[in-house]
Amino acid sequence: MVFIVIFILAFILQLFLPSWIVIVLCFATCGLIGKTPRIAFWQPFFAIATLWLGVALFRSIPNDHLLATRVAQLFGVKFWPAILAITGLIGGLLAGFCGLCGYHFRKAVLTKK
């Protein structure tokens, strides 16, 4: 459930808003519907990593991976898919940690003393 919500909302929101909206989205989603810490980390991780990797591939294929190849050369990487994988990994880690923070924030605020 968390994967689907984050994937769809992130896709729609990133059409109109900057990419850092993922932080707010993952924090809020896992703060509201995250059930366990494992779900709160891995579901946003895979949702955003899949989304960013898919969008990067969708934009890279029409120009025959020219920009990805040049960025790879800029960073000293010989293989353009490595840049796409790094993009997905960075987005996934960002989303995972934000989701985990949202989950723990909810637990800290709603803890009965």
N, C-alpha and C positions, 0 to 999 in steps of 0.2 A: 504494500500500500504506500509506504513512504517513498519507494523508488518511483512509482508511477506519478505521484503528486509532485515530487521535486522535478522529475524529468519534464513533465508537461508544463508546469509553471515556469521553470527556468527557460525552456525554449521560447515560450510566449513573452516573458518579461525581458529577455535579452534581445528581443527584436527592437524594443523601444528604450530600454534603460541600459546603463553601463554594465560591464561584466561583473562588477563587485556586488551586484544585487543577489548573486548566488550566496554570499555570506549571510545576508539577512534572511533569505528564503530558507536555507538549510537550518539556521538557528531557530527560526520560528516554527518550521515544520516539525523538526525533531523535538522542540520544546512542547509542542501540542500533541503530537501523535506518536512520538518515539516510545517504544515499549521497553527496550533493554539497551544498555550501552553498546552492545554488539550491533544491533539494528541501527542505532543512532549514528554509528560510524560508517558501517559498510554500505548501507543503502544509499545515503547521499554520495559516498565515494563512487560507487558504480554508476549512479545516475548521471552525475556531472562528468565523470571520465568518459562514459559512453557518449554523452551529448557533445562534449567538446571535441572528442576524437572524430565523431561523425560529421560535425559541422566543418572541422578542419579538413577532413578528407573530401567533403562535398565541395568545398571552395578550392581545394588543391587540384582536383582531377581535371576541371575544364582548362586550366592553364598548363597542363602537363607537368605539374609539380615544380614549376619554375621558381616561385617564391620560396617554397619549402626547401628546395635545393640550395638556393642562395643563403637562406637563413642558416641552414646546416653548415655551409661552408664558412659563414661568418663566425659560428661557434666552434669550428674545427671538427665537425662531425662529417663523416664521408657519406652517410646514408640518410636520405630525406625522411624515411619513416621513423627514424629515431627522434626527430624534432616533433613529429605528430604524437609519438608515444610520450615524450616529455610533456607536451601540452596537456594530454589527458591525465598524466600522473600528477602534475601540479594542480590542475583543477580538481581532481579527485581527492587529493590530500587536503586541499583547502576546504572542500565541502564536507569531508569526513570529520575533520576537527571542529568545524563550525556546528555540525549536527551534534557531535558529542558534547560540545559546550552548551548547546541549547537543552539537551537532555539533562545534563547535570545542573543547569540553572533552574530548570523546573523542579528537580528533586530538592535542591537547596531551598527554594522558596516555599514549596508545598510540604516540607518536612514537618511532622507534628512533634512538638517538644514535650 
